[in-house]
Amino acid sequence: MNSNTQSYESFRRICVLLLLLALNIGFLTSFVFRVPLIVLGPATVLFALLAFNFKTISKGYLFIMIFLCFIMVMSPHYYKRDVLLLMTIMQASLAVDIKTYLKYILVILGVVSVIMFFLYGFGRLAMFENNSDIENLIRARYDFGFRHPNAASTNYYGLIIASILLLSISKYRKMLPMFVVGAMLFAMFIYTMTMSRGFLIAILAFVCTYGYYSLRKKISENYKLGVTKYIILVLPLILSALTLFLGLNAENFPLIDIILSNRPSLYGDFLSTLTPEQLIFGTTFMPTEELVIDSSYLTLMFAGGLVFFVYFIALYFIAAKNIIKQQNTLVIAILVGTMAYGFVETTLLGIMNIGNTIFWALLYKYRFGVIEEFGSSSEEELTDEDVNELVAEEA
């Protein structure tokens, strides 16, 4: 690699860092402090484009980008803008390896979390009231300075999964089980403060998946993914179908409706407003205080239309096949937890909170094959003694 190429690659890496910084600053200024900076929008797009590797753009990617630009012109909406930005960020993430990408996110979220805690402590205490024939309670929730408890929990979820993934590809990977236990204890503390049900669902899904595969590996050293791999391959379709089913039949499942904070009822109200044209080209629906759609799958379906949703399913399927091929059960557990989070929150499209981009970066990188940094699930890091033995054998 010549000096010009090295300089260009270094420049692209800097652009990815600036892209993530711009996204995070945009989240803080627009959502937390309510002082949006108009310049951050163009800056985010600029940094993403500067990080692009145009040689890796596939025909499918190009088609989706043209389609999204078309529907954005036909019916402008910030949902469609977010989908376009998501596609841009995925391509830009190829400018760095996954380890560097995770480091950027860990440092940014870590610094922000420390500053916010230093300034606001546990933040504002908000009282959220749930009233129904089944449930009548008031939940006290802290926001850690992020203006809403769910925003705080999403921030810490990104911090947790970035640290777990980064440790798994470091020289300290043997400490991963102990670290995961510590991270889950921290997660439970965050839940008790924020009372975010979506966060709790995500953590439980991660723990159950990671614990299941860890136990199977303890029982059988040569364990390979069995029937569960087929569930992993179609999980987004299962969750999407379940979202639609509950939305269309919310009145038949009142207990589930209450547990999910009346989200299925709101899904049903939203679905009843859709036209055939909106199914294809996406909706121009604007959330209100009375009708908030906290579902990543409905948002993905109707933000960029069914064409984009099909692209998402295809991208996930190809990436999941490579993850399964690598037998990377930790990444599978992360994906399961993140998709479970998306079942009750719009986290998959909430990319201004940069922890949410980890999911998409993993999918897009795995779309091109296995991520070598993770290695296979059975691979152990070589010690100095192992290296010496291998050298002796070669001699």
PEFENKA-V363967 format. One record per pair of residues at least 24 apart in sequence whose C-alpha atoms are under 6 Angstrom apart, sorted by the first residue. I is the first residue (numbers start at 1). J is the second residue. D is the distance in Angstrom with one decimal. If there is no record, write none. Layout:
BEGIN
i->[I I]
j->[J J]
d->[D D]
END
This chain:
BEGIN
i->[12 12 13 13 15 15 19 19 23 24 27 32 32 48 51 51 52 77 79 80 80 90 102 106 106 120 141 141 141 142 142 149 150 158 169 198 198 202 202 202 205 206 206 209 210 233 233 240 279 280 280 281 294 294 294 295 295 295 295 296 296 296 296 318 319 319 319 322 322 326 327 328]
j->[51 95 95 96 47 51 44 47 352 352 352 146 147 92 92 95 92 284 303 303 304 361 162 159 162 145 193 194 195 193 194 194 196 355 374 341 344 337 340 341 337 333 337 333 333 317 320 297 305 305 306 305 344 345 346 343 344 345 346 342 345 346 348 367 363 366 367 369 370 376 377 377]
d->[4.5 5.9 6.0 5.8 5.1 5.6 5.4 5.3 5.0 5.9 5.4 5.3 5.5 5.4 5.1 6.0 4.9 5.9 5.3 5.5 5.7 5.7 5.6 5.9 5.9 5.3 5.8 4.8 5.9 5.5 5.1 4.9 5.8 3.9 5.7 5.3 5.7 4.4 5.3 4.7 4.9 5.0 4.5 5.2 5.3 5.8 6.0 5.5 5.7 4.7 5.2 4.5 5.5 4.4 5.2 5.5 5.1 4.9 5.0 4.8 6.0 4.2 5.6 5.6 5.3 4.7 4.4 5.9 5.5 5.1 5.4 5.2]
END
